[in-house]
């Protein structure tokens, strides 16, 4: 348990020091329209000088209250807003209501068949920079700003009262440095998990490494897309590239796929995929499905499969983010197009392509255009493509919050059309 969790728990965020913040008129318009961030370039004055985690009260040029949020003088996002409109007290009751409202919005997701889901999706649930995920009786907090660290005792106490978890684990985004014993994977309350934490997704069993795995331990945002794959897999041969822990692979098997081939460059990801097949072998469809797995670079493995004449009824591509900065967007789009070309070489005529992007700076229309281009390069076309987005427990309320898109399409080869570009794949 974190040492700083012991002792009296504050009843209010407002025990933190306050700073008065003035911003540009343009920023005021965005704040009043509902945008959750104030950038450093929009701040014209701060009195007094604030520290990380202070409460920032935003006033207009007539000294009227506009909003209040968490202050971080070290970040380009200077203020993450928590409340706007009439003044209010950010106390235990306020936080409890925010968490209760977020839980209510997930009532259609959480169930006996799905015990792994996102409880709080940061800005989209009014708690900017804070993620709360549940894996059964384990709760994971992930902070994307150090401004939350001074307030974690209150957050953990309120979560404990509402959910009575066995443990609460802290995960830190890459931009958030450890502070004392508040480090990535630290236990806030309860005891450290000795092994990955088991949870259910649509009745299927999976495990999350909550102390050191990707994100908070699992890619919860793809749950709905995995269910779509499950519904389309009966009788098919499936290639799952960038499989991570095998979420798509296991769902395909559970949906009745006759074979699944999982590919990932990381050996632990393949090991986790095999483990997840074992956890679900009591299901007849999973037990019947032939499962192969390859550790290797996506580009090389796909090229080798193509040279060997392998063909599949469904190809799934779920690569890591190719564009974490706006300047990388063009290169990311080119990489998605190249991936499409590589996939179509392995796809039976009339087969299904599932291609995802988690690159914030690549929009859904741009991804679809890249996939269309890759298909055209390969002498094929997308038939009735559908573009999907985040799972239902990952609502998005502002433009910068959108990052996940996936194209589902039947691919048909155009007769008598020469491919403009042949082969290829994308590096992981």
N, C-alpha and C positions, 0 to 999 in steps of 0.2 A: 504494500500500500504506500502511496506517496506520503511522505512525511508531512507535507503542507496540508494534507486533507484532515489531519487531526485537529481537534479544537473546535471552537465555536464557529458555526456556519453563519455567514452574514445573511440577513433577510432581504437584502436589496442590492442590486447593482449600483444604486445611487450612493452607496457608501464610498464609491470611487470618486476621486477628484473630478471636478468638471472644468471644461474649458469652453469659452465662447468662441464660435467660429463664424466668420463672415465669408461669403462666397460670391462668385460672379452672378450677375442676373441670369445668364444662360444656365448656370448650374442650378439656380433656384427653380427655373422652369422645369428642368429635368427631375428635380427632387419632388416638386409638387405633382408632377405627372406620374410619379411612382418609381422612378429609378432608385435602386438601393445603394448606389455608390456616389461618393464625392471624391474626385481625383485631386492630386496635389496641385495641379496647375489651376484648379478652380478656386483654391483657397486664397483669399486676399488678406485675412488677418486671423490670428489666434491669440487669445488672451486668457490666462497667462500661458506660457509655453507648456505644452502638455507632454505626457509620457504615454507609453504603450499601455492600453487598457483603460485610460481615462474616458469619461463620458464627454462627448462633444455635443454641445447644444448649438444648433444652427439658427441664426437670426437673419431677418431681412434688413434692408437699409432703413426701416422704420423701427428697428429693434423689437420686432414681433417674432414670437416663437414660430419656427418652421418645422424642425425635426430634431431628433436626438439619436446618437449612435455611438459606436466604439471608435476611439481615436487611435491611430497608429502613425506616428511621425516618421517611421522608417519605410513606409510603403507608398507606392504610387497611388493606391487606393487609400486616401488619407482618412476617410470616415466611412464606416459600414453602418448604414442607417438601420435602426431598430423600430422607430416609431416616427410618424409624421402627423401633422394636424394640430389638434389641441394638446396642451401640455399634459403629461401623465407621469406617474411614478413607476419606474422599472423595478418593481419589488417581486417578492416570491409569488404573490398572487398573479402578477402579470406574466411571469415566466411559466408558472404552472398552466395558465390558460393557453399560452402559445404551444406548449407541448401537448396539451389535451386536444387542441384544435388540430394539430398535425396528426395525432394518432387517429382522430376521427376521419380525417381525409384518407387514411390508409385502411379503413374498415373493410373495403372491398378487396384488399390485397392480403392482409393478415388473416390466417385461418389455421385450422389443424393441418391442412395440406401445405401451407406456406408459412414457415416460421422464420425465414430469413428475408428481411425487407428493410427499406429505408424509412426511418421514423421522421427524421427532420432533414430537409434538403436545403439547408443554408438560407440564402436570400429568399428563395421561393416559399419558405415558410416563416419569413419574418425574423430569421436569426442568422444574419449575414456572416459567412465565414465559418459556420458551425454545421457539421454533419453528425447525425445520430443514426446508427444502424443497429438493428437487432438480429442476433443469430440465436434463436431459442431463448435461453435464459441469460445470455451474454449480451451486453450493450457496449458498443464501440463508439467513442467520440473521436471525430477527426476535426482538427482545427486548421483552418487555412489562413489564420492571422494570429499572431501572438497576443493580440488584444483580448482574446478570450481567456488566456491563461490565468490572469488574476481573479477570474470569476468562476473557475471550474469547481470550486467547492460548493457553491450554491447550485450550479447546474447538476452536479452529481447527486446532491441531496434531494433535489426535486425529482430527478429521474428515479432515484431509489424509492421515493415515496409512491410514485405512480406505477412503476414496473416491477419492483422488488427483484432486481436481477441478481444472479449469483455473483457476477463480477461486472465492473465497468473498466474498460481498457481505453487508454489514450493513444491516439495516433496523430503524428505531426506531419503536415505537408512539408515538401522539400524546402520551402521558403521559411519555415518556422524552426528556429533553433531551440535546442533543449535548454531548459532553465532549471538549474539544480537537478532534482531527481524527476522532474517532469520531462521525460524523454520518450521517444517514439516506442510504443509497445508497453509503456509503463502501466501498472495496475493502479487504478484510482481507488476502487473499493473491491473487496473480495480477495481472491487468491489467483495467481497466474494459472492459466490453463496448461496442463501438462502435455496436451496433444491438441491437434486441431479440433475446433468446436463443430459438432454436427448440427445440421439444420435441414429443413425440408423446403423443397421448391416444387410446387405442383405435385406433391406426393413422392418426389424423388429425393434420395438422401445424398447430401453433399457435406463437405467439411471446409471450414474456413480457418486459415491461420490468422487469428485476430491480432497476434502480437507482431507478426513480421511479414504477412502476405501482402499482395497487391491491394491498393486502396485500403479498405478496412478488413480485407480477408477474402473478398469474393467480388465478382463483377455483377452486382445486383442490377445495374442499369439495363442489362441485356435480357432480363427474365422474360419479358413479353415476346421478344424476338426468338428466344429459345423455344417458347411454347409454339410459336408459328412454325418453326422447323419441325417440331414434334408432330404437328398436325399434318405435315406434308411429306413425311418420310416413309410411309408404309410401302414395303416392297422395294425400296430403293437402295442403291449403293451410294455412299456419302463420303466425301472428302472434306475434312475439317482442318483448315490451315490456320495457324496461329491459335491452336486450340486452348492454350492456357491450361486450366484445370479440367477441361473436357465438358463444360456445361452444354455446349451445342452437341457434342458427340453423344453424350448419355441421353439427351432428349431425343436425338434422332433414333437411337437404339430403342428407347422406350416407345417411340411412335411406330415401330415396326420395320425399321430399316433392316435389310438383310445383311448389310456389311457397313462398317464405318472404319475409315482410315484417319487417324489423328496425327497431326504434324505440329511440332513446336521446336524451336531452337534450344529451349531450356529442358534439360533432363528432369529437373524436379517437376516441371509442368506435365511432362509425360507420365511420370510416376504418380502424380495426383490424379491424372485422367484414368490410369489403370485402377487406382484405388476406388475411384467413383464408380467404375464399372462393377467392381467387386461388391461395393455397398448396395448395388441395385440388382444383383444377379438373381434375387428371389423373384423378380419380374420375368414372366415368360418371354416377353419380347427381347429384353436385354440378354437373357440367357441364350436365346437363339441367334442373336446377332454376332457375326464374326467381327472381331475387333483387331485391327492392326495399328501399330503406332511407330512413328519414326521421329527420332531426334535429329534435327538438321535445319539448315537455313532454308527458308521458304522457297526462295528462287531456285536453289539447287535441287531441292527435293521435287518440286513441281516439274522442273526440266527433266529430271531423271525418270519420273513417272511417265511423262509424255513420250520420251524416247523408248520406254519399255512398252508403249502401246496401251497403257492403263486408261480406262474411261469410267466416268462416274455419272450417275443420274442427278446428283446434287453436289455442288461445290460451295463451301462456306468459307469466306475470307473475313476474318475479324482481327486486323492487324493493330498494333499499338499506334498511338498518335504520331502522325507524320508531320504535323505543323503545330508546334506549341507557341510559335510567334507568327505574326502576320506576314513577315518576310519569307516564311517557309511555305506559304500557301500554294504558290505556283508549282514548286517541287513536289508537294504532297499530291496535288491533282495529277501530275504526270505519273507519280508512283501508283496511284489508284488505277489509272488507265493501263499501265503496264501489268498490274496484277490481273485486271480483267482479261487481257490478252492471254496471260498464262493459264487462267482458269478455263477459258473457252477451249483451249487445246485439249483439256481433260474432260470436257463436258459432252455428254451424249446430245445429239440433236433433239431438241424439245426438253432438255433437262432444265433444272432450276439452279439459278445463281443467287446466292445470298452474299452480299458484299457490304461491309460496315465501315464506318469512319467515326473515330472519336476525336478527330482533329477540330478543335474549337474554331479555327480560322478557315475551315472548309464548310460551306453551307450545303444544305440538302440538295438544292438545285445544282450546285457545282459537282457534288458527288454523282448525282444521276447523269449529268452531262459527261463526266469522266468515264463512267461505266458504259454509256452509249457509245462514246468514241472508241473505247477498247473493243466493244463488240463489232462496230463497223470495221475497225482495223483488221478484225479476224474474219470478215465476211459473214457476219451474223447480225441479228437484230434482237432487241429486247421486246418481248410481247407482254403487254399489259403490266408494265413495271409498277410496283408499289413502293413508296418510300415511307419507312416507319421511323420512330424516334424513341425517346427514353421510355422506360417502364412506367407504369401508372403511379408508382410511388416516388417518381422523380419529376414532379411538375416543374414547368419552366414559365416564369413570369416576366422575364426581360431578355433582351436580345443576347447579351453576353453569356447568359446561362445556358444557351443551346450549344451542344457539342456532339451529340450522338445522332447518327443517321444510318439507316440500313436500306439497301435496295433489294427487293425480292422480285425476281423476274424469270419468266420462261425464256429460254434462248433458242432461237431457230436459225439455222444456217441458210443463207441466201444462195439459191442455186445459180451456178454460173458466174458468181462474183469472186474475183480474185482478192485474197486478203492483202491489205496494204502493208501490214507489218506482221511478221511472224514471231511466235514464241514469246519468251520472256517471263519475268516474274518480278517480285519486289523483295528487297532484303528486309529482314526483320530488324 
